[in-house]
């Protein structure tokens, strides 16, 4: 399934905002990419993940779609998440939030 943004589609969107020094930007992207491809995408309920990087390389926003909040919690309880989060915390600060899409406007 491709990433689609729709109101009331029953999915949960997980948004992570990472703040990083520009010299660590590519390392952060590689860490996020590796964990997405080897672990997160294998978690039941995962649908898609997208990365957005700011032009100044100081932030990476990760937009992931999941079937439910419970599926996100299952991913977070994976024992492999601890070491992964420690590696990220060594180079970036981050905040995560589960969201519902409440408004979309298309051309």
Residue frames as a rotation matrix with the C-alpha (Angstrom) as fourth column:
UNK 1
0.587 0.810 0.000 0.00
0.810 -0.587 0.000 0.00
0.000 0.000 -1.000 0.00
UNK 2
-0.316 -0.657 0.685 1.35
0.607 -0.695 -0.386 3.45
0.729 0.293 0.618 -0.88
UNK 3
-0.732 0.025 -0.681 1.34
0.558 -0.551 -0.620 6.35
-0.391 -0.834 0.389 1.54
UNK 4
-0.323 0.709 0.627 -1.99
0.490 -0.441 0.752 8.12
0.810 0.550 -0.205 1.27
UNK 5
-0.978 0.054 -0.202 -3.25
0.146 -0.511 -0.847 10.91
-0.149 -0.858 0.492 3.46
UNK 6
-0.357 0.929 0.095 -6.99
0.153 -0.042 0.987 10.70
0.922 0.367 -0.128 4.08
UNK 7
-0.552 0.321 0.770 -9.27
-0.816 -0.399 -0.419 11.89
0.172 -0.859 0.482 6.83
UNK 8
0.122 0.695 0.709 -10.98
-0.843 0.449 -0.295 9.10
-0.524 -0.562 0.640 8.79
UNK 9
0.183 -0.086 -0.979 -9.36
-0.748 0.635 -0.195 6.21
0.638 0.768 0.052 7.00
UNK 10
0.956 0.293 -0.022 -8.96
-0.195 0.689 0.698 4.34
0.219 -0.663 0.716 10.28
UNK 11
0.328 -0.914 -0.239 -5.17
0.630 0.399 -0.666 4.47
0.704 0.068 0.707 10.22
UNK 12
0.852 -0.222 -0.473 -2.86
0.294 -0.546 0.785 5.96
-0.433 -0.808 -0.400 12.81
UNK 13
0.632 -0.675 0.381 -0.06
0.195 -0.338 -0.921 8.25
0.750 0.656 -0.082 11.69
UNK 14
0.621 -0.557 -0.551 3.16
0.673 0.018 0.740 8.29
-0.402 -0.830 0.386 13.71
UNK 15
0.753 -0.400 0.522 5.14
0.071 -0.740 -0.669 11.51
0.654 0.541 -0.529 13.32
UNK 16
0.491 -0.712 -0.502 8.70
0.789 0.118 0.603 11.71
-0.370 -0.692 0.619 14.62
UNK 17
0.893 -0.287 0.346 10.67
-0.073 -0.852 -0.519 14.95
0.443 0.438 -0.782 14.54
UNK 18
0.489 -0.826 -0.280 14.44
0.855 0.389 0.344 14.59
-0.175 -0.408 0.896 14.88
UNK 19
0.951 -0.306 0.036 16.73
-0.297 -0.943 -0.152 17.56
0.081 0.134 -0.988 15.46
UNK 20
0.599 -0.779 0.185 20.34
0.725 0.626 0.287 16.99
-0.339 -0.038 0.940 14.50
UNK 21
0.136 -0.661 -0.738 23.50
-0.274 -0.741 0.614 18.94
-0.952 0.119 -0.282 13.75
UNK 22
0.697 0.226 -0.681 24.02
-0.689 -0.055 -0.723 19.13
-0.201 0.973 0.117 9.98
UNK 23
-0.285 -0.890 -0.355 27.23
-0.932 0.344 -0.116 17.09
0.225 0.298 -0.928 10.15
UNK 24
-0.829 0.034 0.558 25.20
-0.238 0.881 -0.408 14.17
-0.506 -0.471 -0.723 11.63
UNK 25
0.002 0.923 -0.386 22.27
-0.860 -0.195 -0.471 14.48
-0.510 0.333 0.793 9.23
UNK 26
0.065 0.009 -0.998 23.31
-0.826 0.561 -0.049 11.74
0.560 0.828 0.044 6.82
UNK 27
-0.896 -0.403 -0.185 24.27
-0.213 0.757 -0.617 9.38
0.389 -0.513 -0.765 9.66
UNK 28
-0.597 0.757 0.265 20.81
-0.415 -0.009 -0.910 9.90
-0.686 -0.654 0.320 11.19
UNK 29
0.222 0.694 -0.685 19.08
-0.962 0.043 -0.268 9.24
-0.156 0.718 0.678 7.86
UNK 30
-0.308 -0.415 -0.856 21.10
-0.587 0.791 -0.172 6.04
0.748 0.450 -0.487 7.42
UNK 31
-0.984 0.000 0.177 20.21
-0.153 0.503 -0.851 4.86
-0.089 -0.864 -0.495 10.95
UNK 32
-0.236 0.972 -0.005 16.52
-0.612 -0.153 -0.776 5.57
-0.754 -0.180 0.631 10.33
UNK 33
0.175 0.251 -0.952 16.61
-0.960 0.257 -0.109 3.92
0.218 0.933 0.286 6.93
UNK 34
-0.672 -0.535 -0.512 18.35
-0.422 0.845 -0.328 0.82
0.608 -0.004 -0.794 8.26
UNK 35
-0.898 0.356 0.258 15.96
-0.111 0.382 -0.917 0.33
-0.425 -0.853 -0.303 11.14
UNK 36
-0.001 0.933 -0.360 12.94
-0.819 -0.208 -0.536 0.93
-0.574 0.294 0.764 8.90
UNK 37
0.112 0.009 -0.994 14.07
-0.888 0.451 -0.096 -1.63
0.447 0.893 0.059 6.35
UNK 38
-0.601 -0.496 -0.627 15.26
-0.243 0.860 -0.448 -4.33
0.762 -0.116 -0.637 8.77
UNK 39
-0.929 0.188 -0.318 12.96
0.368 0.381 -0.848 -4.01
-0.038 -0.905 -0.423 11.78
UNK 40
-0.626 0.718 -0.305 10.10
-0.327 -0.597 -0.733 -1.52
-0.708 -0.360 0.608 11.70
UNK 41
-0.286 0.533 -0.796 8.73
-0.954 -0.079 0.289 -2.57
0.091 0.842 0.531 8.31
UNK 42
-0.681 -0.007 -0.732 8.57
-0.092 0.993 0.077 -6.16
0.726 0.120 -0.677 9.57
UNK 43
-0.937 0.345 0.050 6.27
-0.055 -0.005 -0.998 -5.22
-0.344 -0.939 0.024 12.46
UNK 44
-0.453 0.849 0.272 2.63
0.883 0.387 0.265 -6.27
0.120 0.360 -0.925 12.04
UNK 45
0.461 0.769 -0.443 0.42
0.773 -0.593 -0.226 -3.28
-0.436 -0.238 -0.868 11.29
UNK 46
-0.313 -0.631 -0.710 3.12
0.048 -0.757 0.651 -1.19
-0.948 0.170 0.268 9.61
UNK 47
0.700 0.602 0.384 2.02
0.455 0.039 -0.890 0.30
-0.551 0.797 -0.247 6.27
UNK 48
0.506 -0.524 0.685 4.57
0.637 -0.309 -0.706 2.88
0.582 0.794 0.178 5.12
UNK 49
0.401 -0.455 -0.795 7.32
0.606 -0.519 0.603 5.26
-0.687 -0.723 0.068 6.20
UNK 50
0.582 -0.230 0.780 8.51
0.596 -0.532 -0.601 8.49
0.553 0.815 -0.172 4.61
UNK 51
-0.046 -0.655 -0.754 11.41
0.872 -0.395 0.290 10.77
-0.488 -0.644 0.589 5.56
UNK 52
0.761 0.146 0.632 11.45
0.443 -0.829 -0.342 14.51
0.474 0.540 -0.695 5.02
UNK 53
-0.079 -0.851 -0.519 14.66
0.976 -0.173 0.134 16.47
-0.204 -0.496 0.844 5.57
UNK 54
0.785 0.295 -0.545 14.77
0.257 -0.955 -0.147 20.21
-0.564 -0.025 -0.825 6.03
UNK 55
0.856 -0.423 0.298 16.87
0.201 -0.260 -0.945 22.15
0.477 0.868 -0.137 3.55
UNK 56
0.395 -0.735 0.552 19.31
-0.807 -0.564 -0.174 23.15
0.439 -0.377 -0.816 6.32
UNK 57
-0.007 -0.363 -0.932 19.84
-0.027 0.931 -0.363 19.46
1.000 0.022 -0.017 7.32
UNK 58
-0.770 -0.278 0.575 18.88
-0.522 -0.243 -0.817 20.20
0.367 -0.929 0.041 10.94
UNK 59
-0.222 0.750 0.623 15.65
-0.706 0.317 -0.633 18.22
-0.673 -0.580 0.459 11.10
UNK 60
-0.899 0.140 -0.416 14.31
-0.204 0.705 0.679 14.96
0.388 0.695 -0.605 9.79
UNK 61
-0.210 0.906 0.367 10.58
-0.894 -0.026 -0.448 14.33
-0.396 -0.422 0.815 9.97
UNK 62
-0.991 -0.045 -0.126 9.44
-0.087 0.929 0.360 10.74
0.101 0.367 -0.925 9.75
UNK 63
-0.173 0.984 -0.029 5.85
-0.965 -0.176 -0.193 10.14
-0.195 -0.006 0.981 8.72
UNK 64
-0.979 -0.148 -0.143 4.72
-0.170 0.973 0.155 6.53
0.116 0.176 -0.978 9.21
UNK 65
-0.046 0.999 -0.020 1.32
-0.926 -0.035 0.377 4.98
0.376 0.036 0.926 8.71
UNK 66
-0.977 -0.193 0.085 0.12
-0.210 0.841 -0.499 2.16
0.025 -0.506 -0.862 10.94
UNK 67
-0.412 0.869 -0.273 -3.08
0.306 0.414 0.857 0.19
0.858 0.270 -0.436 11.21
UNK 68
0.713 0.692 -0.109 -3.48
0.311 -0.173 0.935 1.11
0.628 -0.700 -0.339 14.90
UNK 69
0.391 -0.527 0.755 -1.90
-0.815 -0.579 0.018 2.65
0.427 -0.623 -0.656 17.99
UNK 70
0.777 -0.066 0.627 -1.59
-0.357 0.773 0.524 -0.89
-0.519 -0.631 0.577 19.36
UNK 71
0.822 -0.500 0.272 0.66
0.545 0.553 -0.630 -1.81
0.165 0.666 0.727 16.43
UNK 72
0.390 -0.686 0.614 2.89
-0.274 -0.723 -0.634 1.19
0.879 0.079 -0.470 17.21
UNK 73
0.484 -0.161 0.860 3.11
-0.873 -0.024 0.487 0.07
-0.058 -0.987 -0.152 20.84
UNK 74
0.919 -0.160 0.361 4.06
0.156 0.987 0.042 -3.44
-0.363 0.018 0.932 19.72
UNK 75
0.598 -0.733 0.324 6.88
0.374 -0.103 -0.922 -1.98
0.709 0.673 0.213 17.63
UNK 76
0.297 -0.476 0.828 8.08
-0.655 -0.733 -0.185 0.11
0.695 -0.487 -0.529 20.58
UNK 77
0.675 0.016 0.738 8.15
-0.653 0.478 0.587 -2.98
-0.343 -0.878 0.333 22.84
UNK 78
0.872 -0.428 -0.239 10.49
0.151 0.697 -0.701 -4.81
0.467 0.575 0.672 20.47
UNK 79
0.724 -0.627 -0.287 13.73
0.413 0.060 0.909 -5.46
-0.553 -0.776 0.303 22.43
UNK 80
-0.072 -0.771 0.632 15.74
0.997 -0.034 0.072 -4.34
-0.034 0.635 0.771 19.40
UNK 81
0.604 0.398 0.690 14.32
0.495 -0.867 0.067 -0.81
0.625 0.301 -0.721 19.74
UNK 82
0.890 -0.244 -0.386 16.38
0.276 -0.387 0.880 0.05
-0.364 -0.889 -0.277 22.84
UNK 83
-0.077 -0.996 0.054 19.83
0.635 -0.008 0.772 -0.10
-0.768 0.094 0.633 21.22
UNK 84
-0.171 0.102 0.980 18.48
0.934 -0.299 0.194 1.57
0.313 0.949 -0.044 18.09
UNK 85
0.793 0.543 0.276 17.04
0.412 -0.812 0.414 4.49
0.449 -0.214 -0.868 20.09
UNK 86
0.623 -0.652 -0.432 20.31
0.375 -0.236 0.897 4.84
-0.687 -0.720 0.098 22.01
UNK 87
-0.353 -0.763 0.541 22.26
0.862 -0.040 0.505 5.21
-0.364 0.645 0.672 18.76
UNK 88
0.106 0.467 0.878 19.83
0.727 -0.639 0.252 7.88
0.678 0.611 -0.407 17.59
UNK 89
0.928 0.302 -0.217 19.82
0.361 -0.599 0.715 9.70
0.086 -0.742 -0.665 20.94
UNK 90
0.181 -0.948 -0.261 23.62
0.740 -0.044 0.671 9.94
-0.648 -0.315 0.694 20.72
UNK 91
-0.770 -0.536 0.347 23.34
0.619 -0.497 0.608 12.23
-0.153 0.683 0.715 17.66
UNK 92
-0.630 0.612 0.477 19.80
0.016 -0.604 0.797 13.69
0.776 0.510 0.371 17.69
UNK 93
-0.822 0.559 0.105 16.95
-0.203 -0.116 -0.972 14.86
-0.531 -0.821 0.209 19.88
UNK 94
-0.829 0.543 -0.135 13.52
-0.005 0.234 0.972 13.61
0.560 0.806 -0.191 18.95
UNK 95
-0.586 0.773 0.244 9.83
-0.549 -0.158 -0.821 13.76
-0.595 -0.615 0.517 19.70
UNK 96
-0.944 0.316 -0.088 7.19
0.162 0.683 0.713 11.25
0.286 0.659 -0.696 18.62
UNK 97
-0.563 0.825 0.045 3.43
-0.544 -0.330 -0.771 11.60
-0.622 -0.459 0.635 18.39
UNK 98
-0.728 0.481 0.489 0.59
0.647 0.718 0.258 9.39
-0.227 0.504 -0.833 17.22
UNK 99
-0.731 0.414 -0.542 -1.88
-0.421 -0.899 -0.118 11.37
-0.536 0.142 0.832 15.13
UNK 100
-0.002 0.766 0.642 -5.18
0.736 0.437 -0.518 11.15
-0.677 0.471 -0.565 13.30
UNK 101
-0.901 -0.196 0.388 -5.50
0.422 -0.603 0.677 12.95
0.101 0.774 0.625 10.00
UNK 102
-0.272 0.825 -0.496 -8.16
0.598 -0.259 -0.758 15.61
-0.754 -0.503 -0.423 10.57
UNK 103
0.645 0.480 -0.595 -8.01
-0.158 -0.678 -0.718 17.66
-0.748 0.557 -0.361 7.37
UNK 104
-0.441 -0.709 0.551 -6.77
0.552 0.270 0.789 17.18
-0.708 0.651 0.272 3.82
UNK 105
0.579 0.566 -0.586 -7.18
-0.164 -0.624 -0.764 19.53
-0.798 0.539 -0.269 0.87
UNK 106
-0.305 -0.658 0.688 -6.12
0.591 0.435 0.679 18.50
-0.746 0.614 0.256 -2.65
UNK 107
-0.598 0.042 -0.800 -6.06
-0.554 -0.744 0.374 20.35
-0.579 0.667 0.468 -5.93
